[in-house]
Amino acid sequence: MPPEVVEAMLDAGRHCVPIRDLSRAVGKRIAQLTKNEAAMVTTGAAGAIFVATCTAIAGDDEDKRNSLPFTDGMKNEVVCQNLHQTGWTRQCEAAGARIVPVEFKDEMERAITGKTAMLYYLVADKHFGQYRDQLDAPGGKVSLEECIEIGKKTRIPLLIDAAAELPPNDNLWKYTQLGADLVAFSGGKGLRGPQNAGLLVGRKDLIEKAHRFQSPYSGIGRALKISKETLIGTLAAVERYVNLDHEAEWKRWKDQVDHVKEQLLKIPDVETGYRLCARVGHQPRAAPMGPLAGEGVAL
């Protein structure tokens, strides 16, 4: 974490404040910084997926909230493309959802019924499963724009999992401006905030309901506790990130990679090259080259 993030977290630890008030105040400021209607700090992007699913299923219905994760008789289905099904969709299931897998656009449209609670879209879909680390891998059969269109037409909320999609920084508002209802980001990774933090941004009405599904509220999300240090540290990370010279940041990363490459090239028969790591983030990596490189796992 950058020094200003660490310092903000240390300072937060010296004060006493109601967590519910701080959570909403921090969310309001992050929403302003990221050009979104609303925002909230979560327990990682996984926590954002979880509370978003809870919100889609139970909303502000107290009886339904208290019943989760037991969702019989509720709208509890999440429609998801086959290629987007990874370990992260288990967060939807933990909230009580049932995943409905689809492949094509017409199949997605048919899958939406009176039991559908949410659509789930993974931005990094092509980087997982059988296509892991293939830069030219195919994505899901239904494009993001088509999913947004279907969500609007059926009035079903669309959650975009963009956990590792920073940089570029304009992704913080790009997806909601395209029409997504909710977007999940990691608070670590590109943001370089607290490693246990995440962001959920999007529609104000949905974000307000989502607050009720994590601590300090009781119920299914009571274990999702976010400290005042994490809240303030995440805000400091977002403030830094939106004002950052991203070209200079890229150069700093590349200088680090160049240093690694220079040291590796001193070893006989070792060759190195550059590549973006398809699996996590969009930073430059040093990779082994030549016949001994195998699949070229990033260093």
Order of alpha helices (4+ residues) and beta strands (2+ residues): alpha-alpha-beta-alpha-alpha-beta-alpha-beta-alpha-beta-alpha-beta-alpha-beta-beta-alpha-alpha-alpha-beta-beta
